[in-house]
Amino acid sequence: MPRKRPPADTKHVSRVWRAVSVTGMAMMLASAPAIAQATFTGKTSGQVTASSLTLAAPVGASVTAACGNGRALDVTVNSYGTVPRATSYQFILLDPNGTAVQTTGGSYSAHPAARGTWTYQVRGNYTAAPGNVWTGTPYQGTVTC
């Protein structure tokens, strides 16, 4: 006579199945951040292009500067000259302390002027974009009062 199998313990099977399911879900949830991390850690590199522009001192610039009797200082830009690629020109006058003084157009006069050596500069500028101005090498000279 064949032997009969004992009836299956459905409560035991149900508990085992539940434990396996819970363990599997926990492992899946625990590995989710690692999967997300793996997705976003790829490295891509691009090429960055940068350049520089050197503006030479103005060729043919001409400035008349004199300090006469009573320290009467007169400085006048006769010609700004030419600078390849320059979009504008600038006249700067530095007092004997090295501080830039306000000039009107291309001239400056003061009577009496401060004692010492004044420095004048004429340079070309290149505006690459608003707020991005490249300044050239100055043509410069001095006058002493």
C-alpha positions as a Markdown table, in Angstrom:
| # | Residue | x | y | z |
|---|---|---|---|---|
| 1 | Met | 0.0 | 0.0 | 0.0 |
| 2 | Pro | 1.4 | 3.4 | -1.0 |
| 3 | Arg | 2.3 | 5.7 | 1.7 |
| 4 | Lys | 0.3 | 8.9 | 2.1 |
| 5 | Arg | 2.1 | 12.2 | 2.3 |
| 6 | Pro | 1.4 | 14.3 | 5.3 |
| 7 | Pro | -0.7 | 17.4 | 4.6 |
| 8 | Ala | 1.4 | 20.5 | 3.8 |
| 9 | Asp | 1.7 | 23.1 | 6.6 |
| 10 | Thr | 0.3 | 26.0 | 4.7 |
| 11 | Lys | 1.0 | 28.4 | 7.5 |
| 12 | His | 4.7 | 27.4 | 7.4 |
| 13 | Val | 4.9 | 27.8 | 3.6 |
| 14 | Ser | 3.1 | 31.2 | 3.8 |
| 15 | Arg | 5.6 | 32.4 | 6.4 |
| 16 | Val | 8.6 | 31.3 | 4.3 |
| 17 | Trp | 7.2 | 32.9 | 1.2 |
| 18 | Arg | 6.5 | 36.1 | 3.1 |
| 19 | Ala | 10.1 | 36.1 | 4.5 |
| 20 | Val | 11.6 | 35.6 | 1.0 |
| 21 | Ser | 9.4 | 38.3 | -0.5 |
| 22 | Val | 10.3 | 40.8 | 2.3 |
| 23 | Thr | 14.0 | 40.0 | 2.0 |
| 24 | Gly | 13.9 | 40.4 | -1.8 |
| 25 | Met | 12.1 | 43.8 | -1.6 |
| 26 | Ala | 14.5 | 45.0 | 1.1 |
| 27 | Met | 17.5 | 44.1 | -1.1 |
| 28 | Met | 15.9 | 45.8 | -4.1 |
| 29 | Leu | 15.2 | 49.0 | -2.2 |
| 30 | Ala | 18.7 | 49.0 | -0.7 |
| 31 | Ser | 20.3 | 48.7 | -4.1 |
| 32 | Ala | 18.1 | 51.5 | -5.7 |
| 33 | Pro | 20.5 | 54.3 | -4.7 |
| 34 | Ala | 23.4 | 52.4 | -6.1 |
| 35 | Ile | 21.6 | 52.0 | -9.4 |
| 36 | Ala | 20.7 | 55.7 | -9.4 |
| 37 | Gln | 24.3 | 56.6 | -8.6 |
| 38 | Ala | 25.6 | 54.4 | -11.4 |
| 39 | Thr | 23.2 | 56.1 | -13.8 |
| 40 | Phe | 24.6 | 59.6 | -13.0 |
| 41 | Thr | 28.3 | 59.0 | -12.6 |
| 42 | Gly | 29.1 | 58.8 | -16.3 |
| 43 | Lys | 31.9 | 61.3 | -17.2 |
| 44 | Thr | 31.8 | 63.4 | -20.3 |
| 45 | Ser | 34.3 | 65.9 | -21.2 |
| 46 | Gly | 34.1 | 68.8 | -23.7 |
| 47 | Gln | 36.7 | 71.0 | -25.2 |
| 48 | Val | 37.0 | 74.5 | -23.8 |
| 49 | Thr | 38.3 | 77.1 | -26.2 |
| 50 | Ala | 40.0 | 80.2 | -24.8 |
| 51 | Ser | 42.0 | 82.8 | -26.5 |
| 52 | Ser | 43.7 | 86.0 | -25.7 |
| 53 | Leu | 44.3 | 89.1 | -27.7 |
| 54 | Thr | 47.3 | 91.4 | -27.2 |
| 55 | Leu | 46.8 | 95.0 | -28.3 |
| 56 | Ala | 49.9 | 96.8 | -29.2 |
| 57 | Ala | 50.8 | 100.4 | -28.3 |
| 58 | Pro | 49.3 | 102.9 | -30.7 |
| 59 | Val | 51.4 | 103.5 | -33.8 |
| 60 | Gly | 51.6 | 107.2 | -34.7 |
| 61 | Ala | 50.1 | 108.5 | -31.4 |
| 62 | Ser | 51.1 | 112.1 | -30.7 |
| 63 | Val | 50.7 | 114.0 | -27.4 |
| 64 | Thr | 51.8 | 117.6 | -26.6 |
| 65 | Ala | 52.6 | 118.1 | -23.0 |
| 66 | Ala | 54.2 | 121.2 | -21.3 |
| 67 | Cys | 54.4 | 122.7 | -17.9 |
| 68 | Gly | 55.3 | 126.4 | -18.2 |
| 69 | Asn | 55.6 | 129.4 | -15.9 |
| 70 | Gly | 53.7 | 129.1 | -12.6 |
| 71 | Arg | 53.3 | 125.3 | -13.2 |
| 72 | Ala | 50.7 | 125.8 | -15.9 |
| 73 | Leu | 50.2 | 122.2 | -17.2 |
| 74 | Asp | 48.7 | 121.6 | -20.6 |
| 75 | Val | 48.4 | 118.1 | -22.1 |
| 76 | Thr | 46.7 | 117.5 | -25.5 |
| 77 | Val | 46.3 | 114.3 | -27.5 |
| 78 | Asn | 47.0 | 115.4 | -31.1 |
| 79 | Ser | 46.5 | 111.8 | -32.5 |
| 80 | Tyr | 45.4 | 108.6 | -31.0 |
| 81 | Gly | 47.3 | 106.7 | -33.6 |
| 82 | Thr | 46.2 | 103.3 | -34.8 |
| 83 | Val | 45.9 | 99.9 | -33.0 |
| 84 | Pro | 44.8 | 96.9 | -35.0 |
| 85 | Arg | 41.5 | 95.5 | -33.7 |
| 86 | Ala | 40.9 | 98.4 | -31.3 |
| 87 | Thr | 37.3 | 99.4 | -31.1 |
| 88 | Ser | 38.0 | 102.6 | -29.0 |
| 89 | Tyr | 40.8 | 104.7 | -27.6 |
| 90 | Gln | 41.6 | 106.0 | -24.2 |
| 91 | Phe | 43.6 | 108.9 | -22.8 |
| 92 | Ile | 44.7 | 108.6 | -19.2 |
| 93 | Leu | 46.7 | 111.2 | -17.2 |
| 94 | Leu | 48.3 | 110.3 | -13.9 |
| 95 | Asp | 49.3 | 112.9 | -11.3 |
| 96 | Pro | 52.6 | 112.7 | -9.5 |
| 97 | Asn | 51.0 | 110.4 | -6.9 |
| 98 | Gly | 49.9 | 107.9 | -9.6 |
| 99 | Thr | 46.2 | 108.8 | -9.3 |
| 100 | Ala | 44.2 | 109.1 | -12.6 |
| 101 | Val | 42.8 | 112.6 | -13.1 |
| 102 | Gln | 39.6 | 113.4 | -14.9 |
| 103 | Thr | 40.3 | 114.6 | -18.5 |
| 104 | Thr | 38.0 | 116.2 | -21.0 |
| 105 | Gly | 38.2 | 114.5 | -24.4 |
| 106 | Gly | 41.8 | 114.4 | -25.3 |
| 107 | Ser | 43.1 | 117.3 | -23.2 |
| 108 | Tyr | 43.8 | 118.5 | -19.7 |
| 109 | Ser | 44.9 | 121.8 | -18.2 |
| 110 | Ala | 45.7 | 122.8 | -14.6 |
| 111 | His | 47.1 | 126.1 | -13.3 |
| 112 | Pro | 48.9 | 125.6 | -10.9 |
| 113 | Ala | 49.6 | 121.9 | -11.3 |
| 114 | Ala | 51.0 | 119.7 | -8.6 |
| 115 | Arg | 54.8 | 119.5 | -8.4 |
| 116 | Gly | 56.3 | 116.4 | -9.7 |
| 117 | Thr | 56.3 | 114.1 | -12.8 |
| 118 | Trp | 52.9 | 113.6 | -14.6 |
| 119 | Thr | 52.4 | 110.6 | -16.8 |
| 120 | Tyr | 50.2 | 110.5 | -19.9 |
| 121 | Gln | 49.0 | 107.3 | -21.6 |
| 122 | Val | 47.1 | 106.7 | -24.9 |
| 123 | Arg | 45.9 | 103.1 | -25.5 |
| 124 | Gly | 43.6 | 101.1 | -27.7 |
| 125 | Asn | 40.7 | 99.1 | -26.2 |
| 126 | Tyr | 38.8 | 96.1 | -27.7 |
| 127 | Thr | 35.3 | 95.5 | -26.5 |
| 128 | Ala | 34.6 | 91.8 | -26.8 |
| 129 | Ala | 31.1 | 92.0 | -25.2 |
| 130 | Pro | 29.4 | 94.5 | -22.9 |
| 131 | Gly | 31.5 | 94.6 | -19.8 |
| 132 | Asn | 34.3 | 92.7 | -21.3 |
| 133 | Val | 36.9 | 95.2 | -22.5 |
| 134 | Trp | 40.5 | 94.3 | -23.3 |
| 135 | Thr | 43.0 | 97.1 | -22.7 |
| 136 | Gly | 46.0 | 97.5 | -24.9 |
| 137 | Thr | 49.6 | 98.5 | -24.2 |
| 138 | Pro | 50.0 | 102.2 | -23.7 |
| 139 | Tyr | 51.9 | 104.8 | -25.6 |
| 140 | Gln | 53.2 | 106.9 | -22.8 |
| 141 | Gly | 55.3 | 109.9 | -21.8 |
| 142 | Thr | 56.0 | 112.2 | -18.9 |
| 143 | Val | 56.1 | 115.9 | -18.2 |
| 144 | Thr | 57.5 | 117.5 | -15.1 |
| 145 | Cys | 56.2 | 120.5 | -13.2 |
